[in-house]
Amino acid sequence: MTTDPIGRDDHGEPADGVSVEVRQNGPIVISGPVSVMLGNGSVLETSERVVLCRCGGSGNKPYCDGSHKHNGFRAPGVVPPRKPDRP
């Protein structure tokens, strides 16, 4: 197996098995062997999938609790869909 400069294998998958998906107006989803570490270096969780809050509204930080669906979070640079004009 070979890897390209950004670490993908011959099939386009991350060579280390980790992928990061930034969902539009939603959380960051990290798949693969993942360790979430606190600022002091202690490991909070080790998992195959972690969903992290990006809106700042989660009551379970650093994890997403779906608050972005209710608090109007819009990612920077993403224009919200325009509502049709009312007559």
Number of C-alpha atoms within 10 A of each C-alpha: 7 9 14 11 6 8 14 16 16 12 10 10 13 17 17 11 14 14 15 14 11 14 11 12 18 20 22 18 17 18 16 15 14 16 15 16 12 11 7 6 8 10 11 9 11 12 12 12 16 22 18 21 22 22 19 15 16 17 12 12 12 15 18 22 16 16 19 19 12 8 12 11 17 16 16 8 6 9 9 11 6 6 6 6 5 4 3
